[in-house]
Amino acid sequence: MHAVAKVLEALGIAFVFLGLLLGINSPTLWIELYLSIIGVVVFLIGWGTDKLLERKRRESSQ
């Protein structure tokens, strides 16, 4: 499950990067906006999952 959280974080960063690249080359900013929002949401889901798993791991080891 930890690997899934890290993959979601990486996908979120990739979506934001792709949005920025497409936003530079596109005459409209909607693609950049949508991909950036999707990337931030995916990253935050992965980050939250990672933090939740880390907290559970610390509590179970005590």
DOROKOL-163413 format. One record per residue: x, y, z negated of N, C-alpha, C, CB in turn. Coordinates in steps of 0.05 Angstrom, whole numbers, plus 5000, padded with zeros to 4 digits. Glycine has a CB too. Layout:
// residues N
XYZXYZXYZXYZ ...
This chain:
// residues 62
501649765000500050005000501750255000498150004976 504150234988505950464988506850535016508450404970 507250325032508150365060505950505076508950105073 503450435070501150555084501050855078498450425076 501550925052501551205044503751365059501851235014 506051245061508351375074507751405104510951225069 506551205116505851215144503751445149504750945155 501851465131499851685134501251955131497651655113 503151985113504652235111506152295137506552225087 507452095148508952135173507052205196510551885179 504752075197502852135218501852425216500551935218 501352505191500452785187502452985197499852825158 504952935190507153115200507253115230509853045187 506952875242507052845271504752995284507052555279 502352985273500053125284500553435283497553055269 501553525261502153815259504253895279503053895230 506353745282508453805301507353795330510753605299 505753595336504553575363502753815368502953315366 501153895348499454125350501054375356497854165326 503254405342504954645347506154645375507154665327 507054415385508154395412505954445433509354115416 503654335429501454375449500454665447499154185444 500554785423499655065420501455255435499455135392 504055195436505955365450505355365480508855275445 504755125491504355095520501455135529505254825528 499555155511496755165518495855455517495054985500 494155535535493055815534491055855512491755885561 489855635502487955665480489155545455485355515487 488355655432489455575407487755355393489855805389 485555275405483855085392485154815388481255055408 486754725408488054465405490054475382489554395431 491554695380493454725358492054725331495054985362 489754865330488254885305487254615297486055085308 485954475316484854215309486954015300483254105333 489153995316491253805309492553875282493253785331 492854125277494054215252492254145228494654515252 489754185231487854115209487753815205485054225216 487653665226487653375224490253285211487353235252 492453395219495053325208495253375178497253465222 494253605170494353675142492553495126493453975137 490253425136488453245121489652965119485753235136 490752865141491952595140494352595121492852515169 495952805122498252815104497352825075499953065110 495352985069494453005041493152735031492353225039 491852595049490852325041493152145035489052205064 495152135051497551975046499052055021499451975069 499352315017500752424994499152354968501152724996 496552394969494852324945494952034939492052414950 494851864959495051574955497651494943494651424981 499851614953502451564942502651644913504651704958 501651874906501751974878500051794860500852264876 497751704869496051534854497351264848493351494868 498651154869500050904865502350924847500950794892 503851144848506151194831505151224802507651454839 502951354797501951384770501051114759499551574769 499750954775498850684766501250514760497150554788 503350534776505750374772507150454746507750404796 507250714740508450804715506850714691508751114715 504150734693502450644670502650354665499550724676 502950194686503049904682505749814672502449764709 507849974676510449894667510949964638512650024684 509150134626509550214598508350024579508350484594 
